[in-house]
Amino acid sequence: MSFLPPIPNAERVDRRILVAFFALLVLLVAPGVWSGFSPAGADTMRDAFSSLQSTVAQAILVVEERDRETEAYFTSEMEDLGASVDEARTRLLGGSYDPSVAADRRAFVETARRFSDLAEQLALAADDPARLRTGRASLEQIKGTLEQLGAGG
């Protein structure tokens, strides 16, 4: 506290309050820091598959509703969905993982790559009904793959 010049008419801070504040700060921040450095385990993979399954379902809905959407909205939505999955894939690839989930990790990375590529192709096919039908069928295949991998209920 002596690093700052004295402020006139200011009360000194009780050290007990500072200690309590920093203890609370550590209690709130520590779990997030720990999970950021811990390797990906079964819970992380389950969450990743669940998130991917939700994204695939959303992409199917966007394709089904294409005739009610503008081309710009459709393209933007498909690009956003592809980018979000690609970001999750990259994060999982770059982090450490528990060896017991290596097969799940490989399956997730491959399925996420397939979805990201497909979303990019669909974004470019906004005005091509034949490509949209083919893309929707591919989305259904990805959905089926995720259900086989245990992401589906």
TATA-V857778 format. One record per backbone hydrogen bond with DSSP energy under -1.0 kcal/mol. NH is the residue of the N-H (numbers start at 1). CO is the residue of the C=O. If there is no record, write none. Layout:
((NH CO) (NH CO))
This chain:
((10 7) (18 14) (19 15) (20 16) (21 17) (22 18) (23 19) (24 20) (25 21) (26 22) (27 23) (28 24) (29 25) (30 26) (33 29) (34 30) (35 31) (36 32) (37 33) (38 34) (40 96) (45 41) (46 42) (47 43) (48 44) (49 45) (50 46) (51 47) (52 48) (53 49) (54 50) (55 51) (56 52) (57 53) (58 54) (59 55) (60 56) (61 57) (62 58) (63 59) (64 60) (65 61) (66 63) (68 65) (69 66) (74 70) (75 71) (76 72) (77 73) (78 74) (79 75) (80 76) (81 77) (82 78) (83 79) (84 80) (85 81) (86 82) (87 83) (88 84) (89 85) (90 86) (91 87) (92 88) (93 89) (94 90) (95 91) (98 40) (101 98) (102 99) (105 101) (106 102) (107 103) (108 104) (109 105) (110 106) (111 107) (112 108) (113 109) (114 110) (115 111) (116 112) (117 113) (118 114) (119 115) (120 116) (121 117) (122 118) (123 119) (124 120) (128 125) (132 128) (133 129) (134 130) (135 131) (136 132) (137 133) (138 134) (139 135) (140 136) (141 137) (142 138) (143 139) (144 140) (145 141) (146 142) (147 143) (148 144) (149 145) (151 146))
